[in-house]
Amino acid sequence: MTDPLRSVPPLEPLDGGPRISVVICAFTEKRWDDVHAAVASVRAQELAPEEIVLVIDHNPALYERLKASLPDVVVVENREERGLSGGKNTGVAVAQGDVVAFLDDDAVAAPMWLRAFSRHYADPYVAGVGGMTLPMWPGSTPSSDLVADPVPASTGTRPRWFPEEFDWTVGCTYRGLEAGPVRNLMGGNASFRREMFPVAGGFNSGIGRGIHRRPFGCEETEFCIRLRQRSPESELLLDDEAIIWHRVPAERARFSYFRERCFAEGLSKALVTRSVGTQDGLASERAHALRTLPRGALRGLGDACRGDLAGLGRASAITVGLAWTAWGYAVGRYAARRSTGAAPSAAARPNGEEPAQ
């Protein structure tokens, strides 16, 4: 695989660009080394951030430990409802920069990450910029080593059955997503003009990680669609030179998690469409399902015919992933229809109840 840091031309320096605050949301002591590696990668940026804001999600012990361990970082507690959406909203409220960038607590950013974001904000119509998120599979450089050098020497080994079209299940950029204007950015590698948050209304606390037992997502999708609906002239861009690496723990590289994540994504999409409408909520998903996934399945079968039997596994995973996502969406829509008035569907209840199945 080509080293992404060597495959792109160097960026031109940008003088007088926006001040960028970086927000990282953390919630568990189990990611202690990951959080420190993420912070180290932001410190090592070619374009220095205005500040690093670390939001701790309702974990007082972790808050005290990280506040002591990272004295040069703005460490705050989540002031809103438990979960990633509340953490992001808290970070935005604290941030002082012109632009707010988000980095996952189990990811590290390439040195030119912020500089790649910054150059696009010279265009006043650009409301947000996202980047390329590459997976660090099991066996990759450990986070304890990334504190000293945030660029991983090894990105591990992808399971042979795992199709690149479904890298979104592990929080990474997937095959079929191209640089340029996009409907929505991926939440762990994104930036937005600070003034766009009052326009969009912030992240929806009923969608996303941290409030459900299932691995929900899509809080950034719903936010981006809502932003574009309220500010149609605004543009969101994907820059493939704004690179981060996102850690994939062993349990998320298993087929059981893959299947569960697909089902949860379907449930999440049902919540998104209830909020922003079916046309906008499923526009990108229809194109992915109708064009990218069939091509991926055929590619897997072709690989199998050429002697790579794991291609059958990739083709099968694409079929199962699409079916489980569609099933989750159907369940979520059914739950929404059964709900009354403005009450949240069973899939959206903050107490973590499972939707009807």
C-alpha positions as CSV (number, residue, x, y, z in Angstrom):
1,M,0.0,0.0,0.0
2,T,1.3,3.5,-0.9
3,D,2.3,5.6,2.1
4,P,-0.3,8.5,2.0
5,L,2.3,10.9,3.4
6,R,4.5,10.3,0.4
7,S,1.7,10.2,-2.3
8,V,0.6,13.8,-2.0
9,P,2.4,17.0,-2.9
10,P,3.5,19.3,-0.1
11,L,1.0,22.0,0.9
12,E,1.8,25.6,0.4
13,P,2.0,27.6,3.7
14,L,-1.1,29.7,4.5
15,D,-0.5,33.0,6.1
16,G,-3.3,34.8,8.0
17,G,-5.5,31.7,8.1
18,P,-8.1,30.9,10.7
19,R,-7.3,30.1,14.3
20,I,-8.2,26.4,14.8
21,S,-9.2,24.9,18.1
22,V,-9.0,21.1,18.3
23,V,-11.7,19.2,20.4
24,I,-11.1,15.6,21.5
25,C,-13.8,13.8,23.5
26,A,-12.8,11.0,25.9
27,F,-14.8,8.8,28.2
28,T,-12.7,5.8,29.5
29,E,-9.5,5.1,31.3
30,K,-9.0,2.2,28.9
31,R,-7.9,4.7,26.2
32,W,-5.3,6.4,28.4
33,D,-2.4,5.9,26.0
34,D,-4.7,6.6,23.0
35,V,-5.7,10.0,24.4
36,H,-2.1,11.0,25.0
37,A,-1.1,9.9,21.5
38,A,-4.0,11.9,20.0
39,V,-2.9,15.0,22.0
40,A,0.7,14.5,21.0
41,S,-0.2,14.4,17.3
42,V,-2.0,17.7,17.6
43,R,1.0,19.2,19.4
44,A,3.2,18.1,16.5
45,Q,1.1,19.8,13.8
46,E,2.9,21.9,11.2
47,L,0.2,24.5,11.8
48,A,-0.1,25.0,15.5
49,P,-3.6,24.9,16.9
50,E,-5.1,27.8,18.9
51,E,-5.7,25.3,21.7
52,I,-6.5,21.7,22.5
53,V,-9.8,21.1,24.3
54,L,-10.2,17.7,25.9
55,V,-13.8,16.9,26.9
56,I,-14.4,14.2,29.5
57,D,-17.7,12.4,29.3
58,H,-19.2,12.1,32.8
59,N,-16.1,10.4,34.3
60,P,-14.8,12.5,37.2
61,A,-11.9,10.3,38.0
62,L,-10.6,10.4,34.4
63,Y,-11.2,14.2,34.4
64,E,-8.9,14.6,37.4
65,R,-6.2,12.3,36.0
66,L,-6.1,13.9,32.6
67,K,-6.2,17.4,34.0
68,A,-3.1,16.6,36.0
69,S,-1.4,14.7,33.2
70,L,-2.0,17.3,30.5
71,P,-1.5,20.7,32.1
72,D,-1.2,22.5,28.8
73,V,-4.5,21.2,27.5
74,V,-7.9,22.7,28.3
75,V,-9.5,19.7,30.1
76,V,-13.3,20.1,30.8
77,E,-16.2,17.9,31.8
78,N,-19.1,17.3,29.5
79,R,-21.8,19.8,30.5
80,E,-24.5,18.2,28.6
81,E,-26.1,14.8,28.3
82,R,-23.8,11.8,28.4
83,G,-22.6,10.8,24.9
84,L,-20.5,12.0,22.0
85,S,-23.0,14.7,20.9
86,G,-23.0,16.3,24.3
87,G,-19.2,16.2,24.5
88,K,-18.8,17.9,21.1
89,N,-21.3,20.6,22.0
90,T,-19.4,21.2,25.2
91,G,-16.1,21.5,23.3
92,V,-17.6,23.9,20.8
93,A,-18.9,26.1,23.7
94,V,-15.4,26.2,25.3
95,A,-13.4,26.6,22.1
96,Q,-12.0,30.1,21.2
97,G,-10.8,29.4,17.6
98,D,-12.4,30.6,14.4
99,V,-12.6,27.0,13.3
100,V,-13.3,24.0,15.5
101,A,-11.7,20.6,14.5
102,F,-12.7,17.3,15.9
103,L,-10.3,14.3,16.4
104,D,-11.3,11.0,17.9
105,D,-9.6,10.0,21.2
106,D,-8.3,6.8,19.6
107,A,-6.8,8.5,16.5
108,V,-3.6,10.3,15.6
109,A,-3.3,13.1,13.0
110,A,-0.7,13.4,10.3
111,P,1.5,16.5,10.7
112,M,-0.2,18.5,7.9
113,W,-3.7,17.7,9.1
114,L,-4.6,21.2,10.4
115,R,-2.8,22.9,7.5
116,A,-4.9,21.0,5.0
117,F,-8.1,22.1,6.7
118,S,-6.9,25.7,7.0
119,R,-6.3,26.4,3.4
120,H,-10.0,25.8,2.4
121,Y,-11.4,28.5,4.8
122,A,-10.1,31.3,2.5
123,D,-13.3,30.5,0.6
124,P,-16.2,32.2,2.6
125,Y,-18.7,29.6,1.4
126,V,-16.8,26.7,2.9
127,A,-18.5,25.9,6.2
128,G,-16.6,22.7,7.0
129,V,-13.8,20.5,5.9
130,G,-13.1,16.8,6.6
131,G,-10.3,14.5,5.9
132,M,-9.1,11.0,5.1
133,T,-9.4,8.5,8.0
134,L,-7.2,5.4,7.6
135,P,-7.5,2.3,9.8
136,M,-4.9,1.1,12.2
137,W,-5.7,-2.6,12.4
138,P,-4.7,-5.0,15.2
139,G,-1.0,-5.3,15.2
140,S,-0.4,-1.7,14.4
141,T,2.0,0.6,16.2
142,P,0.8,0.8,19.9
143,S,-0.4,4.1,21.2
144,S,2.3,4.2,23.8
145,D,4.9,4.5,21.0
146,L,2.8,7.1,19.1
147,V,3.1,9.6,22.0
148,A,6.8,10.1,20.9
149,D,6.2,9.8,17.2
150,P,2.5,10.3,16.1
151,V,3.0,8.8,12.6
152,P,2.5,5.0,12.9
153,A,5.3,2.8,11.6
154,S,2.8,0.0,11.0
155,T,-1.0,0.1,10.4
156,G,-1.4,-3.6,11.2
157,T,-3.2,-6.2,9.1
158,R,-6.7,-5.9,7.6
159,P,-8.8,-9.1,8.0
160,R,-8.9,-10.6,4.5
161,W,-12.7,-10.8,4.5
162,F,-13.2,-7.1,5.5
163,P,-14.3,-5.1,2.4
164,E,-13.0,-1.5,2.1
165,E,-16.5,-0.4,1.1
166,F,-17.5,-0.9,4.8
167,D,-14.5,0.8,6.5
168,W,-17.1,3.2,7.9
169,T,-18.1,0.5,10.3
170,V,-14.8,1.1,12.1
171,G,-14.9,4.9,11.8
172,C,-12.7,5.2,8.7
173,T,-13.0,6.5,5.1
174,Y,-14.5,3.9,2.8
175,R,-14.1,3.0,-0.8
176,G,-16.5,5.1,-2.9
177,L,-16.0,8.3,-0.9
178,E,-14.1,10.8,-3.0
179,A,-12.4,14.1,-2.3
180,G,-14.4,17.2,-3.0
181,P,-17.8,18.5,-2.1
182,V,-19.7,16.0,0.1
183,R,-23.1,15.8,1.9
184,N,-21.6,15.2,5.3
185,L,-18.2,14.8,7.0
186,M,-17.1,12.0,9.3
187,G,-17.2,13.1,12.9
188,G,-13.7,11.9,14.0
189,N,-11.9,13.9,11.3
190,A,-13.8,17.1,10.7
191,S,-13.7,20.9,11.1
192,F,-16.3,23.6,11.0
193,R,-16.4,27.4,11.1
194,R,-17.4,28.2,14.7
195,E,-20.2,30.5,13.6
196,M,-22.0,27.6,11.8
197,F,-22.9,25.9,15.1
198,P,-25.6,28.4,16.1
199,V,-26.9,28.1,12.5
200,A,-27.2,24.3,12.6
201,G,-28.2,24.1,16.2
202,G,-25.4,21.9,17.6
203,F,-25.2,18.1,17.6
204,N,-28.4,16.1,18.4
205,S,-28.0,14.3,21.8
206,G,-30.6,11.7,20.7
207,I,-28.2,10.4,18.0
208,G,-24.7,8.9,18.2
209,R,-22.4,7.2,20.6
210,G,-22.6,7.0,24.3
211,I,-26.4,6.9,25.0
212,H,-27.2,3.5,23.5
213,R,-26.1,-0.1,24.2
214,R,-25.7,-0.6,20.5
215,P,-22.8,1.1,18.5
216,F,-25.0,3.9,17.1
217,G,-23.5,6.7,15.0
218,C,-24.6,9.5,12.5
219,E,-24.6,12.4,14.9
220,E,-22.3,14.2,12.4
221,T,-24.4,13.2,9.4
222,E,-27.5,14.7,10.9
223,F,-25.6,17.8,11.9
224,C,-24.2,18.3,8.5
225,I,-27.5,17.8,6.7
226,R,-29.2,20.2,9.1
227,L,-26.4,22.8,8.5
228,R,-26.9,22.6,4.7
229,Q,-30.7,22.8,5.0
230,R,-30.4,26.0,7.1
231,S,-27.5,27.4,5.1
232,P,-27.9,26.1,1.5
233,E,-25.1,28.3,0.2
234,S,-22.6,26.6,2.5
235,E,-20.3,23.9,1.2
236,L,-18.7,20.9,3.0
237,L,-15.5,19.5,1.5
238,L,-13.4,16.3,1.9
239,D,-9.7,16.9,1.6
240,D,-7.7,13.6,1.1
241,E,-4.5,15.3,2.3
242,A,-6.0,15.9,5.8
243,I,-5.0,12.5,7.1
244,I,-5.6,10.8,10.4
245,W,-5.1,7.2,11.5
246,H,-7.9,5.6,13.6
247,R,-7.3,2.6,15.8
248,V,-9.4,-0.5,15.3
249,P,-9.3,-2.7,18.4
250,A,-9.4,-6.5,17.9
251,E,-13.1,-6.8,18.9
252,R,-14.1,-4.4,16.1
253,A,-12.2,-6.4,13.5
254,R,-14.5,-9.4,14.0
255,F,-17.5,-10.3,11.8
256,S,-19.9,-10.2,14.8
257,Y,-19.1,-6.5,15.4
258,F,-19.3,-5.8,11.7
259,R,-22.8,-7.2,11.5
260,E,-23.9,-5.4,14.7
261,R,-22.5,-2.1,13.6
262,C,-24.3,-2.4,10.3
263,F,-27.6,-3.0,12.0
264,A,-27.0,-0.1,14.4
265,E,-26.2,2.1,11.4
266,G,-29.6,1.3,10.0
267,L,-31.3,2.3,13.2
268,S,-29.2,5.5,13.3
269,K,-30.2,6.3,9.7
270,A,-33.9,5.9,10.7
271,L,-33.3,8.6,13.4
272,V,-31.6,10.8,10.9
273,T,-34.3,10.6,8.3
274,R,-36.9,11.4,11.0
275,S,-35.0,14.5,11.8
276,V,-34.0,15.8,8.4
277,G,-36.2,13.9,5.9
278,T,-35.7,10.8,3.8
279,Q,-34.5,12.6,0.6
280,D,-31.5,14.3,2.3
281,G,-31.0,11.6,4.9
282,L,-30.5,8.8,2.4
283,A,-29.2,10.5,-0.7
284,S,-25.5,9.4,-0.3
285,E,-26.6,5.9,1.0
286,R,-28.7,5.2,-2.1
287,A,-25.7,6.0,-4.4
288,H,-23.4,3.9,-2.3
289,A,-25.8,0.9,-2.2
290,L,-26.7,1.1,-5.9
291,R,-23.2,1.7,-7.4
292,T,-20.3,1.1,-5.0
293,L,-21.5,-2.0,-3.2
294,P,-22.4,-4.0,-6.3
295,R,-19.1,-3.2,-7.8
296,G,-17.4,-4.2,-4.6
297,A,-19.2,-7.6,-4.6
298,L,-18.2,-8.2,-8.2
299,R,-14.7,-7.2,-7.4
300,G,-14.6,-9.8,-4.6
301,L,-15.9,-12.5,-6.9
302,G,-13.4,-11.6,-9.5
303,D,-10.6,-11.8,-7.0
304,A,-11.8,-15.2,-6.0
305,C,-11.7,-16.3,-9.6
306,R,-8.1,-15.1,-9.8
307,G,-7.1,-17.3,-6.9
308,D,-7.8,-15.0,-3.9
309,L,-10.4,-17.0,-2.1
310,A,-10.8,-14.3,0.5
311,G,-12.6,-12.4,-2.2
312,L,-15.6,-14.6,-1.6
313,G,-15.6,-13.5,2.0
314,R,-15.5,-9.8,1.0
315,A,-18.3,-10.3,-1.5
316,S,-20.4,-12.1,1.2
317,A,-19.6,-9.4,3.8
318,I,-20.8,-6.7,1.4
319,T,-24.1,-8.6,0.9
320,V,-24.6,-9.2,4.7
321,G,-23.6,-5.7,5.6
322,L,-26.1,-4.2,3.2
323,A,-28.9,-6.6,4.3
324,W,-28.2,-5.9,8.0
325,T,-28.1,-2.1,7.5
326,A,-31.4,-2.2,5.6
327,W,-32.9,-4.4,8.3
328,G,-31.9,-2.0,11.0
329,Y,-33.3,0.9,9.0
330,A,-36.6,-0.9,8.6
331,V,-36.8,-1.7,12.4
332,G,-36.0,1.9,13.2
333,R,-38.7,3.2,10.8
334,Y,-41.2,0.8,12.3
335,A,-40.4,2.0,15.8
336,A,-40.8,5.6,14.7
337,R,-44.2,4.9,13.2
338,R,-45.3,3.4,16.5
339,S,-44.2,6.4,18.5
340,T,-46.7,9.2,19.1
341,G,-46.3,12.9,18.7
342,A,-42.8,14.2,19.3
343,A,-41.8,11.4,21.6
344,P,-38.6,9.7,20.5
345,S,-38.7,6.3,18.9
346,A,-37.7,3.2,20.9
347,A,-34.3,3.3,19.0
348,A,-33.7,6.9,20.2
349,R,-34.5,6.6,23.9
350,P,-31.6,7.9,26.0
351,N,-32.0,5.1,28.6
352,G,-30.7,2.7,26.1
353,E,-33.8,0.5,25.6
354,E,-33.5,-1.8,22.6
355,P,-35.8,-1.1,19.7
356,A,-38.6,-3.6,18.8
357,Q,-37.2,-6.4,16.7
